Amino acid sequence: MPGGALPRRARSHACRQSPWHRGGSERGADVTFHYVALPGQFEWCVRHHRGPIQLYAYAWQVWAAMVALRLHQQHRFDLFHHATYANDWMASHTGALLPVPYVRGPGGGAHRMPKELMVDYPLRGRFWEWLRSKGQWLYRHDPFFRLGHERARAILVCNREALDNLPPKWRRKAELFPVNGISQEDLRIIDRVAPRHSRNGTLRILTAGSLLPLKRFDLAICAFARFAASHGNAVLNVAGDGPEREHLQRLAAKTGVRERVRFLGHLARPKLLERMAWSDIFLFTSTRDGGGAVVVEAMAAGLPVVCIDVAGPGAHVGPGCGLKVAPQIPRITISGLAESLSSLAADDWRRAAMARRSRERAQREYHWDRLGERLAGIYERALRS
């Protein structure tokens, strides 16, 4: 849920049944979840994934703040944490108004699709990118947004672009904190898959995600086609579904790799993790991805990653975990991706070393238990400051 508050005795209360509350309530040993929904006349907004859903989210924040203030009178919260769904540009009215220490994030949103890669982007897509940028500017100048950031004891951001976008007075209390992680169960699923050495000589490259224009799977297919021209033992598996699938299938045929690009459709997360563990290289070409959960999952599966050096993926892939390609015009970016694939395909030792470092980094930096320990430390510092 987009916001939560911690009262004494480590019990989390977000929103309780009230005249403004619609929905249910669930309670565990130490945590109570209360669900808030706007009145029915707002529900049409939820069916849209562009502007209207953001209006719903903004109205929800106002609604939730009123409930949180009433709850504070009953429970005297010690700290409020606004978890943002990786959104760093919408106001938290609860954070601005609730008179307790406030932690915000991890958020992202300042990242943009690189202008170099916009040259062949559809006109409609360019329009939405422009509108997104202007809309964020308006949201960031909301008085409640500014008041909340002034009050925040800690601001967590999920990529470098979000950190750099903060004014200096807020940046000093900000730190990088991922929105994606892995669990021990994820690692067990991965470790059940047979070792990679039994591949019958085939180099298996995997890419995954929703098949949307902004994910730029067209760059992945074009890069694979260039790479595959001199690597006859390679295949590209595409996990995911979406409106771009037919276009991408036509592109695979046009570039001469139709028989070597396999569209797997949507895979449930356990199946995707198994497919990752069964692969050799993970290729990810999204150009505007604040988080990039599949990159973290691929690293946990011990895959070297080839990606475009932007936002979440660029932050996840640390030194020795893969190869990052600077965003340039499509032709040059495609060439850089293909060269990166060739470099890894030609050096088994280097690929294996990157696989080990990826797994180690995922376990060290992205395991939910480690992230929970980090967050507990942030709470302690916020309460002391």
N, C-alpha and C positions, 0 to 999 in steps of 0.2 A: 504494500500500500504506500501511497506517496508521503505519508507522514506518520510519526509515532512519538510517544513520550514516555519517559521512564520515571515513575514515582518511587518513593522509598520502598525498601524491601525488594528491590529489583523486579518489580512487576510492571509490565508494559501495558499501558492503557492508551489506545488511540482514540476511540470514540464509543460512547456508551449509548444505549437506547435513550432517545430523547424525542421531544416533539419534532426535531429536525432530522431525525435518523430514520432511514429506511434500510432494511437489511437484517442480517443476523449477527450472532456473537458466538465466538468459540473460545474455549479456555483450556490451557494446559496447566502443568504443575506450577510454572513460574511466569507464564505469559498469558495475557488475555487479549484476544483480537476482537475489536468491534468494527463493524463495517458500516460505512456511510455511502449513501447514493443520493443523487439529486432527485427531485420530483420527476415524475414521468414525462412531463413536457420537455425535459432536456434530453431524453434518451435518443432522439433522432440524431443528435450530434455524434453519438458513439458509432453510428454506422458509417461515418466518414473518417478517412485517415489523413485528411489534410487540415484545413483551417478549423472546421466545426469541432473536431475532437479536442483541439487546443482550447477552444472556448469552454467546452465542458470541463476540461481539466482546471481552467482558471476559476470557474464558478465553484467547482468542487473544493478548491483550496479555501475560498471564502467561507463556504458552508462548514468545512472541517474546522476552521479556526474558531467559529462560534461555538461548536461543540467542545473543542479542546479547552476553551476558556471556561466553560461551565464545569467540565471535568476537573479542571485545576482547583476549583473551589472545594471539590470533594476529596481529592487525592493529594494535593500539594506536590506536584511533580518536581523532581530534582533537575531534570534535563530533558530537552526536546531534540530529537534527531529527525530532520527532514530528509528521507531517502527519496531520490529524485528521478528514478528510472533513467539515469544518465542525462537529465535535463538540467542545464546550468543557467537557463535564461528566464524561467518563470518564477514569479514571486511566491514565497511561502508566507502567507498571511499569519499562520501560526507562529513561525519563526520571528516575524516582525512584532507580534503583539503579546505572545505568552511570556510572562516575566520570569523566565528561568534561563540558564545557560543553553545555548543553541549550537548544534552541529549541523552543517548542511553538506549533502553530497553522499557518494561521489557523483559529480555531474560532468557533462560534456555538452557540446553543441556549438562551440566557437569554430570548430573545423568546417571548412568549406571544400566543395569539390574543386580540385586544382584547376585554375583557369586554362592551363595548358591542355587539359583533357576535356575541356568544354567545346572545343572547336568542332567535333563531330557528334556532339550530344544533341538529341532532338530538341526542336524549338520549345515544345511544351515543357520538357524537362528543364531547360534553361530558365523558362519563365518561373517555374516553381522554385528553383534555386534562388532566383532574385527575390521572389516573394518571401521565402524563408528567411533570407538575410534581413530584409526590411522589417518583417514581423518580429524577429529577435531583437532588433534595435529598439523597437517600441517597448517590448516586454522588459528589456534591460533598463529602461528609463522609468519604469513604474515606481512610484514612491515607496510602495511596500517592498519591492525588490531591493531597492537601495537601503531602506531601513533594516531589512533582514540581514543584508550583508554587513552593515555596520555593527549589528548586534552579535553576529556569529562569532563564537569562540574559535571555531575551526571550519574551514571550507575545503572539502575534499573534491578533487577533480580527477577525471579518468584519462586525460591525455595532455600532452604538452601544449597543444593549441589552446585548451581551456585555461591552463595555468598562465600562459603568456597573455591571454586576453584580459586578465584581471588587472585593475588599476593597482599601482604599487602599494597603496594603503591596505588593500585586501590581500594582495599576493603574499605578504609577510605571514599571514595566518593560514595559508593554503598548503596543501601537500597532495602529491599524486597518490591515488588509491584506486585500484581497478574495480570495475563494475562486474567483472566476470571471474569465475573461479571454478575449481574442480573439487570433487569430494573423494573420500576413500572408496566409495562404491564405484565411482567412475574409474578409478585406478584398477580396481578388481576386474571390472569388465574388460579393460584394455589388456590386462595381464593374462586373461584367459585365452587370448588369441594366439595361435601358433607363431613361433618365431619367424622373422622375415626371410630367413635364408632359403626357404623352400618356395621359390617364386618361378621356377622353370624358365629363368632368364628374362622374364618380363619386368620392365620398370613401370611400376604403378604410381601414377600421379593422381592426386585427388584434389578436387575443389568442391566447396559446399556453401550453401546459403540460399536465401530466397532469390529466385530468378527475376530480379527487378532491374530496371535500367541503371540505377545508381550503383549497383554492385559491379557493373562493367565486366560481366562474364565474357563479353565479346573480346575483350583484351586477352583473357585467359585462353580462349580458343585460338585466336590468331597467333599468340605466342607459342602455344603447343604445336600448331601447324608448322611454324617455322622450325621449331626444335625437332619435330618428328621427321622432317625431311631427311635428317642425317642420323636419326635414331629409330630404326625400324622395330626395336623391341619395346617401345613405349606405348602406353595407353593412358587416356585421360578419363577418369570417372567423375561425373558431375552429379553430386547429391543435392537434391532440392527441387522445388517446383515453383512455378509462378508464370506471369504473363509473358515473359521473354522466352519461354521454352521453344516455341515454334521458330522464332527468329534465330535462336542459337542453333537449333538443328539445321536450319537452312545454311547458316554460316559455316557449320562444320562440313556440310556437303560442298559448299562453294570453295572452301580452302583445301579440299581433298582429303579430309581426315574423318569422314563420316563413319567409317568402319572402326575407327580407333578412339572415337569419343563416345562414351556410353552414358546415357542419361538414366540415372537410377531412380529419379522421382524423389518424393519426400521419404526420408528415413526417420523412424523414431530414434530418439537420442541414444539408447543403448546400441542400436544397429549402426548408427553413425560412428560411435566410438569404436565399435568392432571393425568397421570399414577403415577407419583411420589407422588402427593398429595393423591392418593388413596391407597398408600402403607404404610407399617409399619416400614420397615428397608431397608436401601440401602446398598448393598454389592458390593464392588469394589476391584478387585484383580489385576489391572494392575501393572506391575512391572517396567515399564519405561514410565512414563507419567509426563512430565514437568509441564503441566497445570492441566488437569483433570477437565474440565468444568462441567461434569455431577455431580461431587461431590459438587460443589458450588450450582448447581441447586437443588440437593437433599436436601442440608441444607436449602435452601430458602423454600423448600416445607415442612420443619419441620420434616425431617427424621434423626434419629440417623444413623451414618455411621459406617460400619465395613470395614476397608481397610488395606492394607499392608503399613507399615510406610516408604514410599519412596517418594521422589520428591514432585510433586504438591499435591497429595492427603494427604501426611503426613503433609504438611504445612497448608492445608485448615482446617483439622479437629482439631480444638482447644480443650482445656480442657473442658470436659463435653459435647462435641458435638458428641461423638461416641467412638469407640474402635479401636485402631491401633495395628496391629500385626507385630512384628519385623520379617524381612525376614530371614528365615532359610531354611534348606533343605525342599523339598516339603512336605514330610510326617509331619514334625513338624509344618510347616506353615498351612497346611490344618487343623491339629488338633487345632491350635490356633484360626483360623477363626471359626471353628465349636463351640468351647467353647465360643467365643464372641457372636455368635448368640444365644446360649443357655442362656447365662447370660442375654441378653436383653429380650429374650422370657419369661423368668421366672419372670421378675420384671416390671410390667406395670408402676409403679410409676417412676422408673428409666428411662424407655424408654420415658415416657412423658416429664420428666425433660430434657433429652437430646434433644428431639424434640424442646422444647422451646429455648434452648441455641443455637441450630443449626440455627434456624430461626433468632434469634437475631444477631448472628455473621454474617450471610449472609447479613442482612440488614445494619449492622453497618460497615462491612469491605469490602463488595463486591458490594454494590449498585453503579451503574455507576455514579450517581450524586456525591456520596462521593468520588469515585475514580477520577472524574473530578476535584473536589475541591483540592484533594491531588496533582494532576498533576499540577494544576495552581500554587500551592505553590512551587513546585519543579522548575517550570519555573522562578518564581520570584527570587528564591535563585540563580539559574544559571545565571541570568542576573546581579545580584548584585556581584557575586563572581569574 
